Amino acid sequence: MVVLPRMEILWYITIAVGATWVLLFISSMVRLRRTPSITPARKASHGPLPRVSVIIPARNEEANILPCLESLLAGDHSDIEIIVVDDDSSDATAALVARLARADYRVRLVRSEGPAEGWTGKCHALHLGVNRGRPSGEWLLFVDADTRHQPQSISAPLQVALDRNLDLVSLLPHLEGRSFWEKLMQPTVAAWISLLHRPERVNDPRRPEVFINGQYILVKKSTYLAAGGHAAVRGKVLEDYELARVLAAHGARMLLALGRDLLSVRMYTGLRPLLEGWAKNLYLLLSARVHRVLLASLVAFALSLWPALAGLAGLSALLAGWPALPAGKAAVLLGVYLLVLLFQVVLRAVNRWYPAYAPLAPLANLLVVVLFMRSMYLHATSRGVTWKGRVLTDK
């Protein structure tokens, strides 16, 4: 029986982590190439596209709602109507929408006094948008108020849906970050979501996995109504994921695609909103299973924190000449870290995820582990999660 010294064990673990990163990087690049992407069309549609009714839930969105509406109204698909549901806002959201509605007939305002018993605010607002707003479009487009749209953000996905005989298209947007914490954290969380809900599996009708992004859901109205709409997921915090499951059960043909050239979103404006927002969702994205949270935390440590610590140990050994760690092995430890860093820079670059922040990925993953634990605690206890002044519990 061979007994390895402690330093030897740590060295072999680092080699294993490096090999895992090589496989992860290759698979990530392959998956990215296989993920469908919808981009602005070079040619206009051959004929008139169906009417689209855009429905936007808005709670205290005075900073976002007009830029969102203006970007939609400037699009090349003219046959639209926009229904904004003011979800009992305490700011100027409703007044701003009402003023724009007086100037543009395509915009309408629906007011909500807050969610009914057993409903989350967003589900209730979207439900009112359909039932009280009475959309006339053949297609419904649900978008968040913090989205910004390029001219073909409606026409290009709609044409894809018609060409492929789809019932639903959901887009993954460009993640816009302005503050330090956004640029650091948002790409890391996005990478985790992509790992947990791989588009190539989600888009494979032979697999049971489903996932859509609630920031952009273009769905045929008849399909949506036949499945029960948001009333079918009225108490769910992660309503987009649950809606995807309901629609899939009704045989809907769905596509999740990259739409970074069509759509952008700035989800949070700093660290505190970011922590609150992701604490609301992450435990549910991990299927509300404690063991999945623990496994994800272990993976975050092994793949991000461990290479950084190994690289630091290797650099220190090279500079200080540690007897327990020969120069050759110390150089390998440092090399593994630099290789992992290169992979992270490339992955962030190809996804437009602020590659300059890649060296701080260990810090981002450490915070993600904190978010995993916080989200699990809030959902698994009676405390619930707080978002926009409301306490949410998944039902």
DONUGU-178053 format. One line per field, with one value per residue (C-alpha): residue number from 1; residue in one letter; y, x, z. Coordinates in steps of 0.001 Angstrom, whole numbers. Layout:
REM residues N
nr: c(NUM; ...);
rest: c(A; ...);
yy: c(Y; ...);
xx: c(X; ...);
zz: c(Z; ...);
***
This chain:
REM residues 395
nr: c(1; 2; 3; 4; 5; 6; 7; 8; 9; 10; 11; 12; 13; 14; 15; 16; 17; 18; 19; 20; 21; 22; 23; 24; 25; 26; 27; 28; 29; 30; 31; 32; 33; 34; 35; 36; 37; 38; 39; 40; 41; 42; 43; 44; 45; 46; 47; 48; 49; 50; 51; 52; 53; 54; 55; 56; 57; 58; 59; 60; 61; 62; 63; 64; 65; 66; 67; 68; 69; 70; 71; 72; 73; 74; 75; 76; 77; 78; 79; 80; 81; 82; 83; 84; 85; 86; 87; 88; 89; 90; 91; 92; 93; 94; 95; 96; 97; 98; 99; 100; 101; 102; 103; 104; 105; 106; 107; 108; 109; 110; 111; 112; 113; 114; 115; 116; 117; 118; 119; 120; 121; 122; 123; 124; 125; 126; 127; 128; 129; 130; 131; 132; 133; 134; 135; 136; 137; 138; 139; 140; 141; 142; 143; 144; 145; 146; 147; 148; 149; 150; 151; 152; 153; 154; 155; 156; 157; 158; 159; 160; 161; 162; 163; 164; 165; 166; 167; 168; 169; 170; 171; 172; 173; 174; 175; 176; 177; 178; 179; 180; 181; 182; 183; 184; 185; 186; 187; 188; 189; 190; 191; 192; 193; 194; 195; 196; 197; 198; 199; 200; 201; 202; 203; 204; 205; 206; 207; 208; 209; 210; 211; 212; 213; 214; 215; 216; 217; 218; 219; 220; 221; 222; 223; 224; 225; 226; 227; 228; 229; 230; 231; 232; 233; 234; 235; 236; 237; 238; 239; 240; 241; 242; 243; 244; 245; 246; 247; 248; 249; 250; 251; 252; 253; 254; 255; 256; 257; 258; 259; 260; 261; 262; 263; 264; 265; 266; 267; 268; 269; 270; 271; 272; 273; 274; 275; 276; 277; 278; 279; 280; 281; 282; 283; 284; 285; 286; 287; 288; 289; 290; 291; 292; 293; 294; 295; 296; 297; 298; 299; 300; 301; 302; 303; 304; 305; 306; 307; 308; 309; 310; 311; 312; 313; 314; 315; 316; 317; 318; 319; 320; 321; 322; 323; 324; 325; 326; 327; 328; 329; 330; 331; 332; 333; 334; 335; 336; 337; 338; 339; 340; 341; 342; 343; 344; 345; 346; 347; 348; 349; 350; 351; 352; 353; 354; 355; 356; 357; 358; 359; 360; 361; 362; 363; 364; 365; 366; 367; 368; 369; 370; 371; 372; 373; 374; 375; 376; 377; 378; 379; 380; 381; 382; 383; 384; 385; 386; 387; 388; 389; 390; 391; 392; 393; 394; 395);
rest: c(M; V; V; L; P; R; M; E; I; L; W; Y; I; T; I; A; V; G; A; T; W; V; L; L; F; I; S; S; M; V; R; L; R; R; T; P; S; I; T; P; A; R; K; A; S; H; G; P; L; P; R; V; S; V; I; I; P; A; R; N; E; E; A; N; I; L; P; C; L; E; S; L; L; A; G; D; H; S; D; I; E; I; I; V; V; D; D; D; S; S; D; A; T; A; A; L; V; A; R; L; A; R; A; D; Y; R; V; R; L; V; R; S; E; G; P; A; E; G; W; T; G; K; C; H; A; L; H; L; G; V; N; R; G; R; P; S; G; E; W; L; L; F; V; D; A; D; T; R; H; Q; P; Q; S; I; S; A; P; L; Q; V; A; L; D; R; N; L; D; L; V; S; L; L; P; H; L; E; G; R; S; F; W; E; K; L; M; Q; P; T; V; A; A; W; I; S; L; L; H; R; P; E; R; V; N; D; P; R; R; P; E; V; F; I; N; G; Q; Y; I; L; V; K; K; S; T; Y; L; A; A; G; G; H; A; A; V; R; G; K; V; L; E; D; Y; E; L; A; R; V; L; A; A; H; G; A; R; M; L; L; A; L; G; R; D; L; L; S; V; R; M; Y; T; G; L; R; P; L; L; E; G; W; A; K; N; L; Y; L; L; L; S; A; R; V; H; R; V; L; L; A; S; L; V; A; F; A; L; S; L; W; P; A; L; A; G; L; A; G; L; S; A; L; L; A; G; W; P; A; L; P; A; G; K; A; A; V; L; L; G; V; Y; L; L; V; L; L; F; Q; V; V; L; R; A; V; N; R; W; Y; P; A; Y; A; P; L; A; P; L; A; N; L; L; V; V; V; L; F; M; R; S; M; Y; L; H; A; T; S; R; G; V; T; W; K; G; R; V; L; T; D; K);
yy: c(0; 3353; 6266; 9621; 12683; 15340; 17730; 14981; 14457; 18154; 18183; 15268; 16914; 20025; 17971; 16350; 19766; 21000; 17979; 18551; 22152; 21036; 18815; 21507; 24124; 21875; 20857; 24500; 25594; 22687; 23500; 27147; 26205; 23932; 26522; 28137; 31875; 34261; 37323; 40234; 38957; 40193; 40370; 41487; 38992; 37852; 38758; 40452; 38900; 38178; 40754; 40572; 41730; 42668; 42365; 43960; 43606; 46719; 47328; 50449; 50595; 54348; 54161; 51363; 51475; 54304; 53068; 49603; 50898; 53249; 50449; 48232; 50965; 51665; 48084; 47101; 45035; 47678; 45458; 45398; 46554; 46971; 46326; 47513; 46171; 48509; 46178; 48575; 50748; 53438; 55486; 57233; 54063; 54307; 58044; 57650; 54854; 56765; 59800; 57704; 55931; 59274; 59970; 56491; 54407; 51198; 51513; 50707; 50741; 48150; 48771; 46121; 46622; 43833; 40052; 38057; 35441; 32543; 34465; 35920; 39507; 38829; 35936; 37993; 40987; 38892; 37159; 40547; 41664; 38807; 38765; 42428; 43781; 41580; 41343; 41135; 39594; 36063; 35920; 37127; 38480; 38617; 40810; 42393; 46142; 46141; 44764; 46857; 45818; 46083; 46763; 43063; 41756; 40792; 40169; 37884; 35421; 35504; 34582; 31691; 30496; 30548; 28909; 26059; 25713; 26503; 27478; 29387; 31100; 32320; 34407; 34614; 38284; 40119; 40746; 44392; 45319; 48748; 48431; 46359; 43773; 43295; 42672; 40309; 38315; 38238; 36205; 33683; 33170; 33001; 30310; 28291; 28573; 27482; 24508; 23525; 24031; 23285; 24702; 21662; 19452; 21885; 22059; 18278; 17018; 13551; 14816; 15761; 18965; 22225; 25820; 29219; 32699; 34879; 38037; 37170; 34665; 34823; 32349; 31591; 32878; 29805; 27545; 29726; 29822; 26087; 25347; 27608; 30511; 31998; 30899; 27392; 28570; 31314; 30646; 29880; 32174; 30716; 31106; 30882; 27452; 26195; 27637; 25765; 22520; 23211; 24090; 21032; 18828; 20258; 19391; 22877; 23055; 25379; 26868; 28469; 30532; 33108; 36562; 38780; 40845; 41421; 41948; 43208; 43420; 45038; 42982; 44608; 47946; 46951; 44375; 44511; 44097; 41381; 39433; 39793; 38910; 35758; 34588; 34489; 32125; 30049; 27389; 26840; 26650; 23823; 22034; 22970; 20053; 20419; 17850; 19762; 22953; 21174; 19540; 22844; 24506; 21760; 22109; 25893; 25383; 22676; 24381; 28009; 28428; 25424; 26425; 29918; 28530; 26046; 28806; 30910; 27946; 27261; 30890; 31069; 27858; 29160; 32425; 30996; 27600; 25252; 21900; 20056; 21302; 20970; 23745; 21536; 20679; 24238; 25402; 22888; 24251; 27776; 26548; 24907; 28165; 30152; 27609; 27848; 31626; 31514; 29291; 31712; 34702; 32967; 31767; 35227; 36802; 34567; 35126; 38893; 38533; 41134; 39037; 41575; 40342; 36710; 36931; 37658; 34543; 32847; 35752; 35552; 31827; 32306; 34779; 32365; 29711; 32256; 32906; 29168; 28839; 31994; 31042; 27554; 28977; 31501; 28998; 26043; 28019; 29940; 33277; 33319; 35680; 39410; 41077; 44586; 44923; 41622; 38349; 35439; 31782; 29158; 27336);
xx: c(0; 1429; 865; 1103; 2352; -280; 1271; 1250; -2479; -3161; -1059; -2994; -6304; -5184; -4244; -7706; -9364; -7310; -8296; -11934; -11641; -10251; -13295; -15648; -14183; -14420; -17998; -18962; -17638; -19418; -22673; -22378; -22047; -25092; -27242; -29594; -29188; -31717; -30152; -31496; -32613; -30782; -34021; -37431; -40269; -41845; -45318; -47163; -46525; -49325; -50335; -48438; -49725; -46893; -47675; -45369; -45755; -44441; -44032; -42090; -40361; -40288; -36601; -37146; -40613; -40235; -36914; -38467; -41612; -39737; -37445; -40451; -42362; -39312; -39258; -39860; -42963; -45654; -48679; -48352; -50164; -48513; -50383; -48585; -49951; -49105; -48748; -49780; -46690; -45876; -43791; -44547; -44752; -48488; -48383; -45557; -47360; -50660; -48943; -47364; -50677; -52316; -49642; -49483; -52612; -50556; -49946; -52568; -52451; -54089; -54059; -53730; -54353; -51944; -52069; -55101; -54772; -52593; -50985; -47519; -47483; -45958; -48291; -51307; -50170; -49624; -52966; -54682; -52853; -54469; -57897; -58525; -56322; -58068; -55122; -56123; -52897; -52558; -49296; -48489; -45097; -44346; -41326; -39918; -39772; -35974; -35493; -34286; -35173; -33465; -35621; -36145; -36656; -40222; -40117; -37062; -38211; -41757; -40513; -38507; -41603; -43675; -40982; -40476; -44134; -43352; -45747; -43205; -39837; -37905; -34759; -31658; -30597; -27332; -26715; -25922; -23824; -22697; -21589; -18660; -20910; -23088; -20111; -18625; -21690; -24160; -21935; -21199; -24876; -25697; -23055; -24617; -28082; -26678; -25027; -28197; -30548; -28555; -30243; -29381; -31250; -34099; -34646; -34569; -38192; -36942; -35747; -37919; -35967; -37801; -36799; -37825; -36677; -39432; -37720; -38848; -41601; -43238; -46125; -49098; -52173; -54270; -51568; -51151; -54886; -55353; -52671; -54329; -51905; -50361; -53362; -51893; -48746; -50334; -48427; -45022; -42052; -40134; -43157; -41363; -39893; -43236; -45069; -42673; -43584; -47305; -46954; -44781; -47419; -49905; -47622; -46304; -43334; -40809; -37418; -34931; -32430; -29713; -30995; -28114; -28306; -32029; -32469; -30571; -31448; -30001; -31588; -30099; -28466; -26044; -25072; -28111; -30765; -28600; -28419; -32164; -33092; -31006; -31888; -35436; -34586; -31444; -32828; -35748; -33388; -31680; -35060; -35490; -33286; -30821; -28438; -28268; -27388; -24605; -23306; -23342; -21457; -18842; -18456; -18084; -15303; -13530; -13649; -13094; -11706; -9368; -7367; -6870; -5602; -3370; -1976; -1237; 509; 2542; 3619; 4572; 6597; 8468; 9284; 10096; 11504; 9332; 11100; 7780; 6857; 9552; 9825; 8501; 5301; 4904; 5089; 2382; 95; 581; 117; -3217; -4477; -3339; -4987; -8263; -8026; -7516; -10571; -12652; -11498; -12392; -15794; -16675; -15473; -17488; -20587; -19977; -19699; -17058; -13867; -11755; -13481; -12419; -9521; -12125; -14159; -13188; -14747; -17849; -18217; -17709; -20590; -22653; -22187; -23432; -26420; -27109; -27199; -29225; -31766; -32104; -32555; -35211; -37210; -36830; -38001; -41209; -39453; -39989; -38125; -38696; -38875; -40116; -41658; -43551; -42839; -42978; -43416; -43486; -46853);
zz: c(0; -1071; 1294; -459; 1420; 2016; -523; -3143; -2594; -3052; -6211; -7746; -6841; -8691; -11744; -11647; -11396; -14353; -16449; -15522; -16685; -20043; -20568; -19271; -21595; -24656; -23843; -23201; -26583; -28299; -26499; -27452; -31118; -30826; -29055; -31577; -31996; -33473; -35056; -37095; -40480; -43558; -45497; -44411; -44104; -47368; -46126; -43270; -39878; -37404; -34844; -31544; -28178; -25833; -22125; -19554; -15771; -14042; -10330; -9387; -12760; -13373; -14312; -16835; -18306; -20854; -22343; -22638; -24340; -26646; -27818; -28555; -30362; -32554; -33825; -37420; -36641; -36693; -36048; -32279; -29201; -25811; -22584; -19460; -16189; -13336; -10360; -7571; -8011; -5458; -7899; -11199; -13324; -14023; -14729; -17237; -19084; -19078; -20598; -23349; -23995; -24712; -27326; -28928; -29508; -29462; -25709; -23064; -19275; -17047; -13310; -10647; -6951; -6116; -6310; -5267; -2539; -3645; -6512; -6916; -8084; -11496; -12334; -11290; -13334; -16464; -15930; -15744; -18854; -20779; -19144; -18434; -21219; -23821; -26232; -29880; -31173; -32463; -30532; -27009; -26009; -22294; -21521; -18371; -17923; -17647; -21181; -24108; -27649; -31008; -34096; -34965; -31430; -32361; -36097; -36176; -33440; -34820; -38287; -36796; -34937; -38121; -40245; -37756; -36759; -33114; -30361; -28289; -28635; -25595; -25871; -23700; -23757; -23505; -19804; -19359; -16331; -15264; -11666; -10419; -8772; -11838; -14102; -11545; -10515; -13401; -15773; -13030; -12229; -15953; -16387; -13577; -15136; -18498; -16807; -14946; -17901; -21034; -24135; -26276; -23799; -23265; -27031; -27478; -27512; -26573; -23192; -20217; -19401; -20036; -19466; -20780; -19836; -18409; -19632; -23177; -23974; -27407; -27374; -29587; -27747; -28466; -27029; -23952; -23221; -23817; -21190; -18622; -18887; -15778; -13751; -13970; -12128; -10027; -6819; -8291; -7705; -10668; -12885; -16248; -15508; -14211; -17219; -19499; -17741; -18130; -21816; -22487; -20861; -23380; -26298; -27037; -29408; -27781; -28634; -26241; -28222; -27799; -28651; -27629; -30831; -30319; -26620; -23583; -19928; -16869; -14133; -11043; -10296; -7545; -4963; -2689; -5425; -6961; -3709; -3117; -6687; -6996; -3484; -4835; -7681; -7188; -4819; -7191; -10179; -8288; -8169; -4475; -3413; -554; -1981; -5271; -3398; -1525; -4701; -6594; -3737; -3796; -7577; -7248; -4728; -6717; -10115; -9142; -5657; -5675; -8801; -7359; -4058; -5888; -8069; -5003; -3359; -6505; -6850; -3165; -3457; -6495; -4761; -1332; -2321; -238; 348; 433; -3041; -5729; -8284; -11094; -9273; -8029; -11634; -12561; -9826; -11110; -14688; -13845; -12390; -15431; -17753; -15828; -15932; -19707; -20089; -18010; -20035; -23301; -22060; -20811; -24042; -26397; -24245; -23971; -20211; -19317; -19675; -17758; -14589; -15091; -12573; -9892; -10710; -7407; -5510; -7695; -7070; -3352; -3380; -5474; -2795; -241; -2515; -2808; 969; 1531; -1105; 380; 3869; 2836; 796; 3154; 6195; 6768; 6176; 2422; 82; -139; -3529; -4314; -877; -962; 795; -1660; -800; -3525; -3606);
***
